[in-house]
Amino acid sequence: MSVLADTIQRLTALADLEPRRAEAEAAFAELKQQLNQGALRAAEPTASGWRVNVWVKQGILLGFRLGRLEAQPAALPLQAFDKHTLPVRTFTIADKVRLVPGGTSVRDGAYLAPGVICMPPAYVNIGAYVGAGTLIDSHALVGSCAQIGARVHLSAAAQIGGVLEPVNAAPVIIEDDVLIGGNCGIYEGTRVGARAVLASGTILTASTPVYDLVRETVYRAEEGAPLVIPPDAVVVPGSRAVARGKGPEWGLSLYTPVIVKYRDDKTARAVELEQWLR
């Protein structure tokens, strides 16, 4: 374990941080710097899957504990009042991130790789990781600690949920080359496999079963394991009949996501238009 990790875990355990405030603020500043650079991640891929770095999330929560409310001059001319430890992140041209004018905010401690495009207004929270060439469209949200791969398209109003507590909970993970349609919502640690396509309005949560018509199976989140959408899956909003109580009599049905196909050459051609937007 690194010295920074050991320091954060030791400080997190203290009921009173005031006697160690200077040390704690220095540790949090170092954590943010490494998060900004992509050198640290709240979760990271390994040979056997994804690993949650609990101490990173503990460090982010430590920053909230340390922070006092202050005006945020970086947000002017709009007014903003937030924890002094959590300012808006600033970029330079060397970061090679395209921030289109109009109101996008990126919190300090979030990593945006070179080639990322942010269309206004969008919001990226602390601890998030956004891979190279990803497009974050207008009104899209990348929540705290969410992990977004390379060349992902988050369409307008797509919501990628965040998680800080419990600290051992896995964040939402979107792997490389995923296309997420407008008004989609991905929450509660859901993992979307590489090259998957989510049609507009698809909602994925830990309590949402996903019906795979192609492989004739149902995907669910299990105790200690997130909902996982397979690579190349094409997911659309669907419904299933309510078979109990008054459901049949009233003709009721419930929302459910449905995998209708897996990505092929035709699907790939349909999303090639993304390249013209970059």
Stockholm file with secondary structure:
# STOCKHOLM 1.0

chainA/1-278         MSVLADTIQRLTALADLEPRRAEAEAAFAELKQQLNQGALRAAEPTASGWRVNVWVKQGILLGFRLGRLEAQPAALPLQAFDKHTLPVRTFTIADKVRLVPGGTSVRDGAYLAPGVICMPPAYVNIGAYVGAGTLIDSHALVGSCAQIGARVHLSAAAQIGGVLEPVNAAPVIIEDDVLIGGNCGIYEGTRVGARAVLASGTILTASTPVYDLVRETVYRAEEGAPLVIPPDAVVVPGSRAVARGKGPEWGLSLYTPVIVKYRDDKTARAVELEQWLR
#=GR chainA/1-278 SS CCHHHHHHHHHHTCSCCGGGHHHHHHHHHHHHHHHHHTSSCSEEEETTEEEECHHHHHHHHHHHHHCCEEECGGGTTSCCEEETTSCBCCCCGGGCCEECSSCCEEBTTCEECTTCEECSSCEECTTCEECTTCEECTTCEECTTCEECTTCEECTTCEECCCCSSTTSCCCEECTTCEECTTCEECTTCEECTTCEECTTCEECTTCCEEETTTTEEECCBTTBCCEECTTEEEEEEEEECCSTTHHHHTCEEEEEEEEEECCHHHHHHHGGGGGGC
#=GC SS_cons         CCHHHHHHHHHHTCSCCGGGHHHHHHHHHHHHHHHHHTSSCSEEEETTEEEECHHHHHHHHHHHHHCCEEECGGGTTSCCEEETTSCBCCCCGGGCCEECSSCCEEBTTCEECTTCEECSSCEECTTCEECTTCEECTTCEECTTCEECTTCEECTTCEECCCCSSTTSCCCEECTTCEECTTCEECTTCEECTTCEECTTCEECTTCCEEETTTTEEECCBTTBCCEECTTEEEEEEEEECCSTTHHHHTCEEEEEEEEEECCHHHHHHHGGGGGGC
//
